[in-house]
Structures are given as C-alpha cells and as structure tokens.
C-alpha cells in the first residue's frame, strides 16, 4: 500500500475530524481528571452513532467490513481531540479476539453488541509492567477464572473481557462476562481511561485459544491494539505540533515572534519530522494486517508514535512557557494522555524487545 490515503479514506478522516472537533472540547474533559470511574459519554455516543465501533468488524455481525487503516484514521482524529474514553481500542481488541479465535456461537453472541457499541470490551493481558507475563496471575480451570487482572484499561465500564490466563501450566485466552466480577477502580492522572483491577472468583469463562498458540494469539491482539493506539498517539502529537506552531507565530518577545528564535523553530521542525515518521509507520503497519511482518510493523509504529507524542507533549508545554502548565489552557490533558498511552498495550521496552526478536529472527 502507498503511504498516501485514497479518496474514500481521506473522506473518513475529514468527516471524523469535523464531528469530533464539534463535539469534544477540553471544558468537558477537564472535570473527568478529578472523577474516578467516569468517561466522556459524548465521545462514546458519537462513536456509536457514526458507526466507528462497527468499522473493522464483519458485515455478518453488523460490522462495516473495513479494516485497520480506516479504524486508524478514526483513532488519529480521536487522538487530536483527546477522546475521553478508551473503548474504541479495547472493544476492537476484544472483538478481534472473538472474531479470530472464537466459536460461531461466541461470535453470534458477542460481536453484534460490540459492533453496535452496546457492549464494551476490555483486554486483560498485562501484569504490572509485563505486557504478556510468562505466568499470568489469573488461573483458568476450563470453565472458571480465579485471580486478579491488574490495571485493565476500560475495565470499569466493560461488559466482557478477554483475559490472558494460565491453565495447567500453559497459557490460554479466555472470554469472561464481567457482570459478576468485582472491579476496583484505580485512580490515575488520566481517569477517563476507566482503569480497574478485576478480581475473578470462580467467574464463568470460555476458552478462545489454549496452549502454545495462545501466547502468539495474545501478541497478535496486542499488536492490533498497538496500531490503533499508535494512530491515536500520532494524532495527539500532530495537534500539539500545530498548537506550538500557532503560538510561536503569535507570541512575541523582544519585539518579534518567538518562532523566529532558533531554539523554538528548530524544536517545532523536529516535531514535524517525528510526527511524519510516526504517521508513515502507522499507515504501513495498518496496511500489513494479515501479513507475516505485521507484528514487526506494529512494533515500529508503536515505538515511533510513543516518541512523537511524548516529545510533542513536553516541547509544546516548554514553548508556551509558564502558561503551558496552567489548568485552563489544557496542555496537561495531552501530557497525561501521552503518558497513559505510552504504557497501554505494553511499554516501549516491551515493543523494543519484540522488534529486536523479530528482526533478529528475520536476519538469521
């Protein structure tokens, strides 16, 4: 695929940006920082109304049968607008796990609700800083789950979760309904992520895939989510670069715009380079879905997007000076989101290891 979008994809990007800029603003997002367990319902309602929840799912189950490229476009615009809910990514990850590894009965039961957005999905793989632990803290006995999944993004609002668990010493991906599961909210500096610890106590669950294939399946789902997250990070980085640029050409010091100073204009130019590299990596990774090198491309996209968003969040605040750290201007919303997204779907250290392992294997 070209690193340029076609006319239809450009239309998706343009329309989603128009809708989100009209319906999401920082005045609605700021109060969420001080409230645990709440998310921006306006964003999620918009996602359902616009059909974004169904975008990359099969038509048989109410989806639109588009792909990762198109969903990435939506995520990019969501990142620009600071979407106040994580479910576009988490529900997609849960839905793809069911679509790829579930039975016909499981697909028929859950995919229509996930496609409509009436059911919210979560993915519970990580344990602490380990995105795919060697020994998962949740045990599966063939029909029930026991143990605690820590720090699950979207866990407070999700109706179902795909859990990376252990069964007889081997990994397994299990699907659990979260109705009877105890959830403990985890306060964070980005509370709209609805992070929760899920305490499973003989919770009914079904296996999606077990044995040696389960770890590869979990990595594939993580890679799919990482590509969506990378698009969101790139969108946020792009928005910050533009905010910094606009401020630099209007704010004056010593009788001239601060953008005339090398320390400012060089920093913005470097941000432009980081954003465009991340964008190209995201498009490439999304286009490689289903190919042998998909996980490698996803790792590269994830690493470059994390670097771009972190750098843009830091530099944009620096360019604004003292006003950049005020509550009202809202740049800290991007700073918080950059840090949240940097650890969701695995940290940079995790994806660096994945990338090195894949490239070493290809070289060998």
Secondary structure as the mmCIF struct_conf table of DSSP 4:
data_model
#
loop_
_struct_conf.conf_type_id
_struct_conf.id
_struct_conf.beg_label_comp_id
_struct_conf.beg_label_asym_id
_struct_conf.beg_label_seq_id
_struct_conf.end_label_comp_id
_struct_conf.end_label_asym_id
_struct_conf.end_label_seq_id
BEND BEND1 UNK A 3 UNK A 4
HELX_RH_AL_P HELX_RH_AL_P1 UNK A 7 UNK A 23
HELX_RH_AL_P HELX_RH_AL_P2 UNK A 26 UNK A 30
HELX_RH_3T_P HELX_RH_3T_P1 UNK A 31 UNK A 34
TURN_TY1_P TURN_TY1_P1 UNK A 36 UNK A 37
HELX_RH_AL_P HELX_RH_AL_P3 UNK A 41 UNK A 49
TURN_TY1_P TURN_TY1_P2 UNK A 50 UNK A 51
HELX_RH_3T_P HELX_RH_3T_P2 UNK A 52 UNK A 54
TURN_TY1_P TURN_TY1_P3 UNK A 55 UNK A 56
BEND BEND2 UNK A 57 UNK A 57
HELX_RH_3T_P HELX_RH_3T_P3 UNK A 59 UNK A 61
TURN_TY1_P TURN_TY1_P4 UNK A 62 UNK A 62
HELX_RH_AL_P HELX_RH_AL_P4 UNK A 68 UNK A 81
TURN_TY1_P TURN_TY1_P5 UNK A 82 UNK A 82
BEND BEND3 UNK A 84 UNK A 84
BEND BEND4 UNK A 86 UNK A 86
HELX_RH_AL_P HELX_RH_AL_P5 UNK A 87 UNK A 101
BEND BEND5 UNK A 102 UNK A 102
HELX_RH_AL_P HELX_RH_AL_P6 UNK A 104 UNK A 116
TURN_TY1_P TURN_TY1_P6 UNK A 117 UNK A 117
BEND BEND6 UNK A 118 UNK A 119
STRN STRN1 UNK A 121 UNK A 124
STRN STRN2 UNK A 127 UNK A 127
TURN_TY1_P TURN_TY1_P7 UNK A 128 UNK A 129
STRN STRN3 UNK A 130 UNK A 130
TURN_TY1_P TURN_TY1_P8 UNK A 131 UNK A 132
BEND BEND7 UNK A 134 UNK A 135
BEND BEND8 UNK A 137 UNK A 137
STRN STRN4 UNK A 138 UNK A 140
BEND BEND9 UNK A 142 UNK A 143
STRN STRN5 UNK A 144 UNK A 152
TURN_TY1_P TURN_TY1_P9 UNK A 153 UNK A 157
BEND BEND10 UNK A 159 UNK A 159
STRN STRN6 UNK A 160 UNK A 167
TURN_TY1_P TURN_TY1_P10 UNK A 168 UNK A 169
STRN STRN7 UNK A 170 UNK A 177
TURN_TY1_P TURN_TY1_P11 UNK A 179 UNK A 180
BEND BEND11 UNK A 181 UNK A 181
STRN STRN8 UNK A 182 UNK A 185
BEND BEND12 UNK A 189 UNK A 190
HELX_RH_3T_P HELX_RH_3T_P4 UNK A 191 UNK A 193
STRN STRN9 UNK A 196 UNK A 210
TURN_TY1_P TURN_TY1_P12 UNK A 211 UNK A 211
HELX_RH_AL_P HELX_RH_AL_P7 UNK A 212 UNK A 248
TURN_TY1_P TURN_TY1_P13 UNK A 249 UNK A 250
STRN STRN10 UNK A 252 UNK A 253
TURN_TY1_P TURN_TY1_P14 UNK A 254 UNK A 255
STRN STRN11 UNK A 256 UNK A 257
HELX_RH_3T_P HELX_RH_3T_P5 UNK A 258 UNK A 260
BEND BEND13 UNK A 261 UNK A 261
HELX_RH_AL_P HELX_RH_AL_P8 UNK A 262 UNK A 287
TURN_TY1_P TURN_TY1_P15 UNK A 288 UNK A 290
BEND BEND14 UNK A 291 UNK A 291
TURN_TY1_P TURN_TY1_P16 UNK A 292 UNK A 293
HELX_RH_AL_P HELX_RH_AL_P9 UNK A 294 UNK A 320
HELX_RH_3T_P HELX_RH_3T_P6 UNK A 321 UNK A 325
TURN_TY1_P TURN_TY1_P17 UNK A 327 UNK A 329
HELX_RH_AL_P HELX_RH_AL_P10 UNK A 331 UNK A 343
TURN_TY1_P TURN_TY1_P18 UNK A 344 UNK A 345
BEND BEND15 UNK A 346 UNK A 346
HELX_RH_AL_P HELX_RH_AL_P11 UNK A 348 UNK A 363
#
